[in-house]
Amino acid sequence: MGVDSNEELLAIARAQQPSVAFQCQDIRHLNLAEQDFALITAHMVFQCFGNDDLATTLRSIRDHMAVGGTLFFIATHPIRELTNLAAYLQRRWINVISPWGTDLPNYHRPVSDYVNCLIGTGFHIETMEELTVPESAKRADAEQYEKYAQLGAVRLAIKARKY
């Protein structure tokens, strides 16, 4: 089962994965017939929500999970979005340029906000990793690799369970 709020992206997903069922829904307010998923993943989604909407989204996801179910997500690491490290603890909307050149609003929050929001919505964090740019990316685009490798962490990966 796949969910996205953008029908154009869902059309691409359906073409690439015809055996998967996809629904156009807002993840903040899921309404799926199935309520007991053992695994839910989200890739590069949660930075699109402010903290209140993040909490709403996590509760919505939790409501559709089986007890003991796993939530695994990857988000842009907050440090990657900054040009001034003194702004790390500021919570605010920023615009980022996607790899395909689109200007996207992202909510900058410190890592602790992800942790506290997960705990506050009833999840138990099992692991958290701050991911760097893999060395293999250097072959694809050495200039971009050097730019992001200097930042250290570029992605945040968290695995949490519903208990």
PyRosetta script that sets phi, psi and omega in degrees:
from pyrosetta import init, pose_from_sequence

init()
pose = pose_from_sequence("MGVDSNEELLAIARAQQPSVAFQCQDIRHLNLAEQDFALITAHMVFQCFGNDDLATTLRSIRDHMAVGGTLFFIATHPIRELTNLAAYLQRRWINVISPWGTDLPNYHRPVSDYVNCLIGTGFHIETMEELTVPESAKRADAEQYEKYAQLGAVRLAIKARKY")
pose.set_psi(1, 131.0)
pose.set_omega(1, 175.7)
pose.set_phi(2, -125.1)
pose.set_psi(2, 144.4)
pose.set_omega(2, -179.1)
pose.set_phi(3, -132.1)
pose.set_psi(3, 136.0)
pose.set_omega(3, 172.4)
pose.set_phi(4, -153.5)
pose.set_psi(4, 155.3)
pose.set_omega(4, 179.4)
pose.set_phi(5, -92.5)
pose.set_psi(5, -1.2)
pose.set_omega(5, -177.3)
pose.set_phi(6, -110.8)
pose.set_psi(6, 112.3)
pose.set_omega(6, -176.5)
pose.set_phi(7, -64.9)
pose.set_psi(7, -31.9)
pose.set_omega(7, 178.1)
pose.set_phi(8, -65.1)
pose.set_psi(8, -42.0)
pose.set_omega(8, 177.9)
pose.set_phi(9, -68.0)
pose.set_psi(9, -35.5)
pose.set_omega(9, 177.0)
pose.set_phi(10, -65.2)
pose.set_psi(10, -35.6)
pose.set_omega(10, 177.9)
pose.set_phi(11, -62.9)
pose.set_psi(11, -40.0)
pose.set_omega(11, 177.2)
pose.set_phi(12, -64.7)
pose.set_psi(12, -45.7)
pose.set_omega(12, -179.9)
pose.set_phi(13, -62.0)
pose.set_psi(13, -42.7)
pose.set_omega(13, 179.6)
pose.set_phi(14, -62.7)
pose.set_psi(14, -38.6)
pose.set_omega(14, 179.3)
pose.set_phi(15, -66.9)
pose.set_psi(15, -36.2)
pose.set_omega(15, -178.2)
pose.set_phi(16, -83.6)
pose.set_psi(16, -26.7)
pose.set_omega(16, -177.7)
pose.set_phi(17, -132.9)
pose.set_psi(17, 70.5)
pose.set_omega(17, -174.8)
pose.set_phi(18, -64.4)
pose.set_psi(18, -18.6)
pose.set_omega(18, -179.3)
pose.set_phi(19, -87.2)
pose.set_psi(19, -2.4)
pose.set_omega(19, -178.7)
pose.set_phi(20, -100.4)
pose.set_psi(20, 138.1)
pose.set_omega(20, 175.5)
pose.set_phi(21, -84.1)
pose.set_psi(21, 131.2)
pose.set_omega(21, 179.1)
pose.set_phi(22, -123.1)
pose.set_psi(22, 144.8)
pose.set_omega(22, 177.2)
pose.set_phi(23, -130.2)
pose.set_psi(23, 142.3)
pose.set_omega(23, 176.1)
pose.set_phi(24, -90.4)
pose.set_psi(24, 106.2)
pose.set_omega(24, -179.5)
pose.set_phi(25, -148.2)
pose.set_psi(25, 159.0)
pose.set_omega(25, 171.7)
pose.set_phi(26, -84.8)
pose.set_psi(26, 118.9)
pose.set_omega(26, -175.8)
pose.set_phi(27, -61.2)
pose.set_psi(27, -21.7)
pose.set_omega(27, 179.1)
pose.set_phi(28, -67.6)
pose.set_psi(28, -23.9)
pose.set_omega(28, -176.0)
pose.set_phi(29, -136.3)
pose.set_psi(29, 60.1)
pose.set_omega(29, -179.1)
pose.set_phi(30, -59.9)
pose.set_psi(30, 142.1)
pose.set_omega(30, 175.1)
pose.set_phi(31, -139.9)
pose.set_psi(31, 77.9)
pose.set_omega(31, -178.3)
pose.set_phi(32, -107.6)
pose.set_psi(32, 145.0)
pose.set_omega(32, 178.4)
pose.set_phi(33, -61.9)
pose.set_psi(33, -40.2)
pose.set_omega(33, -179.5)
pose.set_phi(34, -80.8)
pose.set_psi(34, 133.0)
pose.set_omega(34, -175.6)
pose.set_phi(35, -119.9)
pose.set_psi(35, 8.6)
pose.set_omega(35, -172.5)
pose.set_phi(36, -134.1)
pose.set_psi(36, 51.1)
pose.set_omega(36, 178.9)
pose.set_phi(37, -67.7)
pose.set_psi(37, 136.3)
pose.set_omega(37, 177.3)
pose.set_phi(38, -82.3)
pose.set_psi(38, -24.1)
pose.set_omega(38, -179.1)
pose.set_phi(39, -144.0)
pose.set_psi(39, 130.6)
pose.set_omega(39, 172.3)
pose.set_phi(40, -129.1)
pose.set_psi(40, 131.8)
pose.set_omega(40, 178.9)
pose.set_phi(41, -120.9)
pose.set_psi(41, 152.4)
pose.set_omega(41, 175.9)
pose.set_phi(42, -143.5)
pose.set_psi(42, 126.1)
pose.set_omega(42, -177.7)
pose.set_phi(43, -118.8)
pose.set_psi(43, 114.9)
pose.set_omega(43, 175.6)
pose.set_phi(44, 60.1)
pose.set_psi(44, 43.0)
pose.set_omega(44, -178.3)
pose.set_phi(45, -112.6)
pose.set_psi(45, -46.7)
pose.set_omega(45, -167.0)
pose.set_phi(46, -66.6)
pose.set_psi(46, -21.8)
pose.set_omega(46, 177.4)
pose.set_phi(47, -74.9)
pose.set_psi(47, -5.0)
pose.set_omega(47, 176.9)
pose.set_phi(48, -85.7)
pose.set_psi(48, -0.8)
pose.set_omega(48, -178.1)
pose.set_phi(49, -120.6)
pose.set_psi(49, 141.3)
pose.set_omega(49, 168.5)
pose.set_phi(50, -67.9)
pose.set_psi(50, 172.7)
pose.set_omega(50, -175.1)
pose.set_phi(51, -61.2)
pose.set_psi(51, -38.7)
pose.set_omega(51, 178.9)
pose.set_phi(52, -64.1)
pose.set_psi(52, -45.9)
pose.set_omega(52, 178.7)
pose.set_phi(53, -68.1)
pose.set_psi(53, -31.4)
pose.set_omega(53, 176.0)
pose.set_phi(54, -62.9)
pose.set_psi(54, -45.1)
pose.set_omega(54, 178.7)
pose.set_phi(55, -63.2)
pose.set_psi(55, -42.4)
pose.set_omega(55, 177.2)
pose.set_phi(56, -60.5)
pose.set_psi(56, -43.5)
pose.set_omega(56, 179.9)
pose.set_phi(57, -63.4)
pose.set_psi(57, -45.1)
pose.set_omega(57, -179.9)
pose.set_phi(58, -64.4)
pose.set_psi(58, -37.9)
pose.set_omega(58, 176.1)
pose.set_phi(59, -65.6)
pose.set_psi(59, -40.8)
pose.set_omega(59, 178.8)
pose.set_phi(60, -62.3)
pose.set_psi(60, -44.1)
pose.set_omega(60, 177.3)
pose.set_phi(61, -62.9)
pose.set_psi(61, -47.1)
pose.set_omega(61, -178.0)
pose.set_phi(62, -58.9)
pose.set_psi(62, -38.3)
pose.set_omega(62, 179.5)
pose.set_phi(63, -63.2)
pose.set_psi(63, -21.1)
pose.set_omega(63, -178.3)
pose.set_phi(64, -101.8)
pose.set_psi(64, 7.7)
pose.set_omega(64, -176.4)
pose.set_phi(65, -105.6)
pose.set_psi(65, 148.8)
pose.set_omega(65, 172.3)
pose.set_phi(66, -73.3)
pose.set_psi(66, 152.8)
pose.set_omega(66, 173.2)
pose.set_phi(67, -59.2)
pose.set_psi(67, 131.7)
pose.set_omega(67, -176.2)
pose.set_phi(68, 85.7)
pose.set_psi(68, -2.3)
pose.set_omega(68, 179.6)
pose.set_phi(69, -66.1)
pose.set_psi(69, 157.0)
pose.set_omega(69, -175.9)
pose.set_phi(70, -109.4)
pose.set_psi(70, 135.4)
pose.set_omega(70, 168.2)
pose.set_phi(71, -109.2)
pose.set_psi(71, 125.0)
pose.set_omega(71, 175.8)
pose.set_phi(72, -124.9)
pose.set_psi(72, 126.5)
pose.set_omega(72, 177.9)
pose.set_phi(73, -140.9)
pose.set_psi(73, 155.2)
pose.set_omega(73, 175.3)
pose.set_phi(74, -124.9)
pose.set_psi(74, 134.3)
pose.set_omega(74, 177.5)
pose.set_phi(75, -133.5)
pose.set_psi(75, 162.0)
pose.set_omega(75, 172.6)
pose.set_phi(76, -62.5)
pose.set_psi(76, 131.2)
pose.set_omega(76, 177.4)
pose.set_phi(77, -66.2)
pose.set_psi(77, 134.1)
pose.set_omega(77, -177.4)
pose.set_phi(78, -56.8)
pose.set_psi(78, -29.2)
pose.set_omega(78, -178.3)
pose.set_phi(79, -70.3)
pose.set_psi(79, -26.0)
pose.set_omega(79, -179.9)
pose.set_phi(80, -66.9)
pose.set_psi(80, -28.0)
pose.set_omega(80, -174.7)
pose.set_phi(81, -82.7)
pose.set_psi(81, -6.5)
pose.set_omega(81, -170.4)
pose.set_phi(82, -99.2)
pose.set_psi(82, 144.7)
pose.set_omega(82, 168.8)
pose.set_phi(83, -105.8)
pose.set_psi(83, -13.5)
pose.set_omega(83, -179.4)
pose.set_phi(84, -134.9)
pose.set_psi(84, 109.1)
pose.set_omega(84, -176.4)
pose.set_phi(85, -62.4)
pose.set_psi(85, -20.8)
pose.set_omega(85, 177.6)
pose.set_phi(86, -64.5)
pose.set_psi(86, -18.1)
pose.set_omega(86, -179.2)
pose.set_phi(87, -90.7)
pose.set_psi(87, 5.1)
pose.set_omega(87, -174.6)
pose.set_phi(88, -55.5)
pose.set_psi(88, -41.6)
pose.set_omega(88, -176.2)
pose.set_phi(89, -83.9)
pose.set_psi(89, -2.6)
pose.set_omega(89, 177.6)
pose.set_phi(90, -76.2)
pose.set_psi(90, 138.3)
pose.set_omega(90, 176.2)
pose.set_phi(91, -106.3)
pose.set_psi(91, 116.7)
pose.set_omega(91, -175.1)
pose.set_phi(92, -165.5)
pose.set_psi(92, 160.1)
pose.set_omega(92, 174.5)
pose.set_phi(93, -79.6)
pose.set_psi(93, 137.2)
pose.set_omega(93, 175.1)
pose.set_phi(94, -133.2)
pose.set_psi(94, 160.2)
pose.set_omega(94, 174.6)
pose.set_phi(95, -104.6)
pose.set_psi(95, 135.3)
pose.set_omega(95, 176.2)
pose.set_phi(96, -124.0)
pose.set_psi(96, 153.9)
pose.set_omega(96, 177.3)
pose.set_phi(97, -98.4)
pose.set_psi(97, 123.3)
pose.set_omega(97, -179.9)
pose.set_phi(98, -72.0)
pose.set_psi(98, 164.4)
pose.set_omega(98, 177.2)
pose.set_phi(99, -59.1)
pose.set_psi(99, -23.9)
pose.set_omega(99, 179.3)
pose.set_phi(100, -96.0)
pose.set_psi(100, 10.1)
pose.set_omega(100, 171.2)
pose.set_phi(101, 90.6)
pose.set_psi(101, 7.3)
pose.set_omega(101, 179.7)
pose.set_phi(102, -86.2)
pose.set_psi(102, 138.9)
pose.set_omega(102, 175.6)
pose.set_phi(103, -82.8)
pose.set_psi(103, 118.8)
pose.set_omega(103, -175.5)
pose.set_phi(104, -121.1)
pose.set_psi(104, 136.3)
pose.set_omega(104, 172.8)
pose.set_phi(105, -78.0)
pose.set_psi(105, 132.6)
pose.set_omega(105, 175.8)
pose.set_phi(106, -130.6)
pose.set_psi(106, 145.7)
pose.set_omega(106, 177.4)
pose.set_phi(107, -95.3)
pose.set_psi(107, 118.1)
pose.set_omega(107, 177.8)
pose.set_phi(108, -83.6)
pose.set_psi(108, 126.0)
pose.set_omega(108, 175.4)
pose.set_phi(109, -142.2)
pose.set_psi(109, 150.2)
pose.set_omega(109, 173.9)
pose.set_phi(110, -70.3)
pose.set_psi(110, 161.1)
pose.set_omega(110, 179.8)
pose.set_phi(111, -55.0)
pose.set_psi(111, -36.3)
pose.set_omega(111, -178.1)
pose.set_phi(112, -59.0)
pose.set_psi(112, -29.2)
pose.set_omega(112, 178.1)
pose.set_phi(113, -67.0)
pose.set_psi(113, -38.7)
pose.set_omega(113, 175.6)
pose.set_phi(114, -61.7)
pose.set_psi(114, -48.0)
pose.set_omega(114, -178.8)
pose.set_phi(115, -59.9)
pose.set_psi(115, -51.5)
pose.set_omega(115, -177.3)
pose.set_phi(116, -65.5)
pose.set_psi(116, -35.3)
pose.set_omega(116, 179.0)
pose.set_phi(117, -68.8)
pose.set_psi(117, -41.0)
pose.set_omega(117, 176.7)
pose.set_phi(118, -61.5)
pose.set_psi(118, -47.9)
pose.set_omega(118, 180.0)
pose.set_phi(119, -62.9)
pose.set_psi(119, -42.8)
pose.set_omega(119, -178.0)
pose.set_phi(120, -67.1)
pose.set_psi(120, -19.7)
pose.set_omega(120, 178.8)
pose.set_phi(121, -104.2)
pose.set_psi(121, 13.2)
pose.set_omega(121, 171.1)
pose.set_phi(122, 92.6)
pose.set_psi(122, 17.9)
pose.set_omega(122, 176.5)
pose.set_phi(123, -98.5)
pose.set_psi(123, 153.6)
pose.set_omega(123, 173.5)
pose.set_phi(124, -111.9)
pose.set_psi(124, 119.8)
pose.set_omega(124, -178.9)
pose.set_phi(125, -77.8)
pose.set_psi(125, 125.0)
pose.set_omega(125, 178.3)
pose.set_phi(126, -94.3)
pose.set_psi(126, -44.9)
pose.set_omega(126, 178.2)
pose.set_phi(127, -145.8)
pose.set_psi(127, 153.4)
pose.set_omega(127, 174.4)
pose.set_phi(128, -143.7)
pose.set_psi(128, 129.5)
pose.set_omega(128, 179.8)
pose.set_phi(129, -126.0)
pose.set_psi(129, 140.9)
pose.set_omega(129, 173.8)
pose.set_phi(130, -106.8)
pose.set_psi(130, 104.6)
pose.set_omega(130, -169.0)
pose.set_phi(131, -87.9)
pose.set_psi(131, 141.5)
pose.set_omega(131, 176.5)
pose.set_phi(132, -100.8)
pose.set_psi(132, 175.0)
pose.set_omega(132, 176.1)
pose.set_phi(133, -73.9)
pose.set_psi(133, 127.8)
pose.set_omega(133, -179.8)
pose.set_phi(134, -68.2)
pose.set_psi(134, 145.0)
pose.set_omega(134, 179.8)
pose.set_phi(135, -55.8)
pose.set_psi(135, -32.0)
pose.set_omega(135, -179.2)
pose.set_phi(136, -62.4)
pose.set_psi(136, -23.0)
pose.set_omega(136, 179.2)
pose.set_phi(137, -68.0)
pose.set_psi(137, -20.6)
pose.set_omega(137, -179.9)
pose.set_phi(138, -61.0)
pose.set_psi(138, -35.8)
pose.set_omega(138, -179.8)
pose.set_phi(139, -67.4)
pose.set_psi(139, -34.1)
pose.set_omega(139, -177.0)
pose.set_phi(140, -74.1)
pose.set_psi(140, -42.5)
pose.set_omega(140, -177.6)
pose.set_phi(141, -158.5)
pose.set_psi(141, 92.5)
pose.set_omega(141, -174.6)
pose.set_phi(142, -61.2)
pose.set_psi(142, -36.8)
pose.set_omega(142, -178.7)
pose.set_phi(143, -66.6)
pose.set_psi(143, -47.4)
pose.set_omega(143, 178.0)
pose.set_phi(144, -65.3)
pose.set_psi(144, -37.9)
pose.set_omega(144, 178.4)
pose.set_phi(145, -58.6)
pose.set_psi(145, -49.0)
pose.set_omega(145, -179.3)
pose.set_phi(146, -61.6)
pose.set_psi(146, -40.7)
pose.set_omega(146, -179.9)
pose.set_phi(147, -59.2)
pose.set_psi(147, -49.7)
pose.set_omega(147, -175.5)
pose.set_phi(148, -82.3)
pose.set_psi(148, -28.7)
pose.set_omega(148, 178.5)
pose.set_phi(149, -63.4)
pose.set_psi(149, -29.9)
pose.set_omega(149, 178.7)
pose.set_phi(150, -66.5)
pose.set_psi(150, -23.6)
pose.set_omega(150, -177.7)
pose.set_phi(151, -77.9)
pose.set_psi(151, -19.5)
pose.set_omega(151, -172.7)
pose.set_phi(152, 83.2)
pose.set_psi(152, -110.4)
pose.set_omega(152, -178.1)
pose.set_phi(153, -73.9)
pose.set_psi(153, 133.8)
pose.set_omega(153, 176.6)
pose.set_phi(154, -120.1)
pose.set_psi(154, -19.5)
pose.set_omega(154, 178.4)
pose.set_phi(155, -134.5)
pose.set_psi(155, 152.1)
pose.set_omega(155, 176.2)
pose.set_phi(156, -117.9)
pose.set_psi(156, 124.7)
pose.set_omega(156, 179.5)
pose.set_phi(157, -118.8)
pose.set_psi(157, 127.5)
pose.set_omega(157, -178.9)
pose.set_phi(158, -131.3)
pose.set_psi(158, 134.8)
pose.set_omega(158, 173.6)
pose.set_phi(159, -114.9)
pose.set_psi(159, 122.7)
pose.set_omega(159, -178.3)
pose.set_phi(160, -133.1)
pose.set_psi(160, 156.3)
pose.set_omega(160, -179.9)
pose.set_phi(161, -121.9)
pose.set_psi(161, 151.2)
pose.set_omega(161, 173.0)
pose.set_phi(162, -92.3)
pose.set_psi(162, 126.4)
pose.set_omega(162, 176.4)
pose.set_phi(163, -121.6)
pose.dump_pdb("model.pdb")
